[in-house]
């Protein structure tokens, strides 16, 4: 009888040991990993980083550029920092675990403040605010076993239908319909990282025939104009449409990592309200350009010297007195243009608000100057 009792006690201890090992196995796998809940097409995200023994910390932010008012013309930012605890995991199968979750806001966060022209409002962490139980998915889980509602949060809806199993860690908050993902930083993952670069310039400085381009009029001497050809940084619409979190865009001489993507009032905003914010708009030629008014987003393609055509015209779209745009541009000949160009109080020919047209003989035929808000 005693031997039987001892055997039962040993079995019980072994079962506890196995359960503890399984719990430690899950927490050891996800410790240090960051899970993100984000649509990939909005200025919001919730990030949660797992610590020791199932503890976690996190932050949530949601930028609303259109919510402005007195003292905060640059919009409103909702967000918070938070912490919490996962309970002992319950194993469903080799690739799925359920845990209970408790979450609380970090202390010291005021309800609302205005700073640097932005209103900051503390709000609940979107995606885990009402969660009581979540399910963890491990790499190798068959795609067929994923909840249908979880699939859209992967950003890879079509690919998920082609793959047979997932390659990342994730957890699913069914109560709020929120899917948190943690993509692995592996070599194969790094290979999927893409950097969108500006298109090659279409203007050929060696064959300037009947073509209009933006320019800086540098000087005029002995019947010759010295002109610097400018082309804007512009991007292929298909490449921009395929941008995802973690990709990069090369602009202003450096690569910027894409951390958020938002469609706002006809503009595509990357990394809204950060030092790495990039605002793109779709130009008339359907390519995307940088909506930032400085010379860093325009490339100096070449500097050329060309003669003026006999019928040269200068179309000035700026009111010389007010500096604002004219309903109809005034028309000047070469003499009038040179007088205006040499005027000490008129810097408008050395900045990016000039378009020139070269005729079929390679001569400068038309200069169009137009109003820009930063002049």
C-alpha positions in Angstrom: 0.0 0.0 0.0 2.8 2.3 1.0 4.7 1.6 -2.3 1.5 2.3 -4.3 1.0 5.7 -2.4 4.7 6.6 -3.1 4.3 5.7 -6.7 1.2 7.9 -7.0 3.0 10.8 -5.3 5.9 10.4 -7.7 3.5 10.4 -10.7 1.8 13.5 -9.4 5.1 15.3 -9.0 6.1 14.3 -12.5 2.8 15.6 -13.9 3.4 19.0 -12.1 7.0 19.0 -13.4 5.7 18.3 -17.0 3.1 21.1 -16.7 5.7 23.5 -15.3 8.1 22.6 -18.1 5.4 23.2 -20.7 4.6 26.6 -19.2 8.3 27.5 -19.1 8.6 26.3 -22.7 6.0 28.8 -23.9 7.3 31.8 -21.9 10.9 31.0 -22.8 9.9 31.0 -26.5 8.1 34.4 -26.4 10.3 36.2 -23.8 11.8 39.3 -25.4 9.5 39.2 -28.4 7.4 42.2 -29.5 3.9 41.6 -30.9 2.2 44.3 -32.9 -1.4 45.0 -33.7 -1.6 47.3 -36.7 -3.6 47.3 -39.9 -0.6 48.5 -41.9 -2.7 51.3 -43.5 -3.4 53.6 -40.6 -1.6 55.9 -38.2 -2.2 53.6 -35.2 -0.6 50.6 -33.6 -0.4 48.7 -30.4 2.9 47.0 -29.4 3.4 44.5 -26.6 6.8 43.2 -25.5 7.0 40.0 -23.3 9.3 40.0 -20.3 10.1 37.3 -17.7 7.5 34.8 -16.5 4.8 36.1 -18.7 5.0 39.8 -17.7 4.7 42.3 -20.5 4.9 46.1 -21.3 3.4 47.9 -24.2 2.4 51.1 -25.8 -0.5 52.3 -28.1 -0.7 55.4 -30.3 -3.2 56.7 -32.8 -2.6 59.9 -34.7 -5.5 62.0 -35.9 -4.1 64.9 -38.0 -7.6 66.2 -38.8 -8.6 66.6 -35.1 -7.4 70.2 -34.6 -8.3 73.1 -32.4 -7.0 76.1 -30.6 -3.5 75.4 -29.5 -3.1 72.2 -31.4 -3.2 72.9 -35.2 -1.1 69.8 -35.9 -3.7 67.4 -34.8 -4.4 65.0 -31.9 -2.5 61.9 -30.7 -4.3 59.3 -28.6 -2.2 56.8 -26.8 -0.8 55.3 -23.6 1.8 53.0 -22.1 0.8 49.9 -20.2 1.9 46.7 -18.5 0.4 43.4 -17.5 0.7 39.7 -16.9 -0.1 36.5 -18.7 -1.4 33.6 -16.5 -0.1 30.0 -16.6 -0.5 28.7 -20.2 -2.9 26.0 -21.0 -1.8 23.9 -23.9 -4.3 23.1 -26.7 -1.9 21.3 -29.0 1.7 21.5 -30.2 1.2 25.0 -31.8 -1.6 26.6 -29.7 -1.8 27.8 -26.1 -4.4 29.8 -24.2 -3.6 32.3 -21.4 -5.5 34.7 -19.3 -4.4 38.3 -19.5 -4.6 41.3 -17.2 -3.6 44.8 -18.3 -3.2 48.2 -16.5 -2.1 51.6 -17.6 1.3 52.8 -16.4 1.1 55.5 -13.7 1.8 59.2 -14.3 -0.1 59.6 -17.5 -2.3 62.6 -17.5 -5.6 62.6 -19.1 -4.8 65.3 -21.7 -2.1 67.9 -22.6 -1.1 70.1 -25.5 2.6 70.2 -26.5 4.3 71.3 -29.6 1.0 72.2 -31.3 -0.3 68.6 -30.8 -3.0 67.5 -28.3 -2.1 64.3 -26.5 -5.0 62.3 -25.0 -4.4 59.2 -22.8 -6.7 56.3 -23.9 -7.1 52.6 -23.3 -4.7 50.2 -25.2 -6.5 49.2 -28.3 -6.5 45.5 -28.9 -6.1 44.4 -25.3 -8.4 46.8 -23.5 -11.2 44.3 -22.9 -9.2 41.0 -23.3 -9.5 38.3 -20.6 -8.1 35.3 -22.6 -5.9 35.2 -25.6 -4.6 32.3 -27.8 -1.0 32.1 -28.8 0.0 30.6 -32.2 3.4 29.2 -32.7 5.4 28.8 -35.9 4.4 25.7 -37.8 0.7 26.0 -37.0 -1.3 24.9 -40.1 -3.0 27.8 -41.8 -6.2 25.8 -41.9 -6.4 26.0 -38.1 -6.2 29.8 -37.9 -9.5 31.5 -37.1 -11.0 33.1 -40.3 -11.2 36.5 -38.5 -7.5 36.4 -37.7 -6.3 36.1 -41.3 -6.8 39.8 -42.3 -4.4 41.0 -39.6 -1.5 39.1 -41.1 -1.4 41.6 -44.1 -0.8 38.6 -46.2 -4.4 37.4 -46.9 -3.6 36.0 -50.3 -0.2 34.5 -49.3 -1.8 32.9 -46.3 -4.1 31.0 -48.7 -1.0 29.7 -50.5 1.1 28.8 -47.5 0.3 25.6 -45.5 1.6 26.9 -42.2 2.6 30.1 -40.4 6.2 31.1 -39.9 5.8 33.6 -37.0 4.6 33.9 -33.5 1.2 35.5 -32.9 -1.7 35.8 -30.4 -5.4 36.2 -31.0 -7.7 38.3 -28.9 -11.1 36.9 -30.0 -13.1 39.2 -27.7 -11.9 42.3 -29.6 -11.0 40.7 -32.9 -7.4 41.7 -32.6 -4.5 39.8 -34.1 -0.9 40.5 -32.7 2.0 39.4 -34.8 5.7 38.9 -34.2 7.7 38.4 -37.4 11.1 36.7 -37.0 14.2 38.7 -37.8 15.8 36.0 -39.9 17.9 36.1 -43.0 14.9 35.1 -45.1 12.8 37.8 -43.5 15.6 40.4 -44.1 15.5 39.4 -47.8 11.9 40.4 -48.0 12.7 43.9 -46.7 12.4 46.3 -49.7 13.5 49.9 -50.1 11.6 52.0 -52.5 13.7 54.5 -54.5 12.9 57.4 -56.7 12.4 56.7 -60.4 15.2 57.4 -62.9 14.9 60.9 -64.4 13.1 61.0 -67.7 14.8 64.3 -68.8 17.9 63.8 -70.9 20.1 66.9 -70.8 21.9 65.9 -74.0 18.6 66.0 -76.0 16.6 68.9 -74.8 14.0 69.0 -77.6 10.5 70.4 -77.1 10.5 69.4 -73.4 9.3 71.2 -70.3 11.2 70.7 -67.1 11.6 72.5 -63.7 14.8 74.6 -63.5 16.9 77.2 -61.8 17.9 80.0 -64.1 21.5 80.6 -62.9 22.7 83.3 -65.3 22.6 85.0 -68.7 25.6 86.2 -70.6 26.6 86.7 -74.2 23.2 85.4 -75.4 23.4 82.2 -73.4 21.4 81.0 -70.4 22.9 78.7 -67.8 20.1 76.5 -66.4 20.2 73.7 -63.8 17.6 71.0 -64.6 15.6 69.8 -61.7 13.6 66.6 -61.4 11.5 65.7 -58.4 11.9 62.5 -56.4 9.0 60.4 -57.7 8.1 56.8 -57.1 6.4 54.0 -59.0 2.7 53.7 -57.9 2.9 49.9 -57.7 5.9 50.0 -55.5 4.2 52.5 -53.2 1.0 50.5 -53.0 3.1 47.4 -52.0 4.9 49.2 -49.1 4.4 47.5 -45.8 5.6 48.0 -42.2 9.3 47.3 -42.0 10.1 48.4 -45.6 12.0 51.5 -46.4 11.8 54.6 -48.7 14.9 56.5 -49.8 14.4 60.2 -49.8 16.4 63.3 -49.0 19.6 61.3 -49.3 18.8 58.7 -46.7 16.7 55.6 -46.1 13.7 55.9 -43.8 12.1 52.8 -42.2 8.3 52.6 -42.7 6.7 52.2 -39.2 3.2 53.4 -40.0 1.1 54.0 -43.2 -1.9 56.3 -43.3 -4.2 57.6 -46.1 -5.1 61.1 -45.0 -7.0 63.6 -47.1 -5.7 62.3 -50.4 -2.1 62.1 -49.1 -0.2 59.0 -48.2 1.5 59.6 -44.9 4.4 57.4 -43.7 5.5 57.6 -40.0 3.0 60.4 -39.2 3.9 63.0 -36.6 7.5 61.8 -36.3 10.9 63.1 -37.3 10.8 60.5 -40.2 7.4 61.6 -41.5 7.1 61.3 -45.3 4.1 62.7 -47.1 3.4 61.5 -50.6 0.8 62.6 -53.2 -0.2 61.1 -56.6 0.9 63.5 -59.3 -0.8 64.0 -62.7 1.4 61.4 -64.3 0.2 58.9 -61.7 3.6 58.6 -60.0 4.0 59.5 -56.3 5.9 62.6 -55.3 7.1 64.0 -52.0 4.8 66.6 -50.7 7.5 68.5 -48.9 8.6 71.9 -50.1 12.3 72.0 -49.9 15.2 71.4 -52.4 16.2 68.1 -50.7 13.4 66.3 -52.5 14.4 67.6 -56.0 17.4 66.3 -57.8 19.7 68.5 -59.8 20.1 66.4 -62.9 22.5 68.6 -64.8 23.5 72.2 -65.6 23.3 73.1 -69.3 24.0 76.2 -71.3 21.5 77.1 -74.1 20.9 80.2 -76.3 17.6 82.1 -76.3 15.3 81.6 -79.2 14.3 84.7 -81.3 10.7 84.4 -80.1 11.6 83.9 -76.5 8.7 84.6 -74.0 8.6 84.9 -70.3 5.3 84.1 -68.7 5.2 85.5 -65.2 2.4 84.1 -63.0 3.4 86.2 -59.9 2.2 89.6 -58.9 5.4 91.6 -58.3 3.7 93.8 -55.6 1.9 91.2 -53.5 4.0 88.1 -54.4 0.8 86.1 -55.0 -0.5 84.2 -58.0 -2.1 86.0 -61.0 -5.3 84.8 -62.6 -3.6 85.2 -66.0 0.2 85.4 -66.3 1.8 88.5 -67.8 3.9 88.1 -71.0 7.4 89.6 -71.4 10.1 89.5 -74.0 13.7 88.8 -73.4 14.6 92.4 -72.5 11.8 92.5 -69.9 12.9 89.2 -68.5 16.5 90.2 -68.1 15.6 93.4 -66.3 13.4 91.4 -63.9 16.0 88.7 -63.4 18.7 91.2 -62.5 16.5 92.9 -60.0 18.1 92.7 -56.5 14.7 92.2 -54.8 13.6 89.3 -57.0 15.1 85.9 -56.1 12.4 84.0 -58.0 14.7 82.6 -60.7 17.0 80.7 -58.4 14.4 78.6 -56.7 12.2 75.8 -57.7 9.2 77.6 -59.2 10.3 77.9 -62.8 9.5 75.7 -65.8 11.3 76.0 -69.1 10.6 74.8 -72.6 13.4 74.1 -75.1 12.3 74.2 -78.8 13.2 71.7 -81.5 16.4 73.6 -82.3 17.6 73.3 -78.7 17.0 76.9 -77.8 15.2 78.3 -74.8 11.8 79.2 -76.0 9.6 79.8 -72.9 10.1 80.4 -69.2 7.1 80.1 -67.0 7.3 81.3 -63.4 4.5 80.3 -61.1 3.4 81.1 -57.5 4.5 78.8 -54.7 3.5 79.2 -51.1 7.0 79.1 -49.7 8.3 81.9 -51.8 
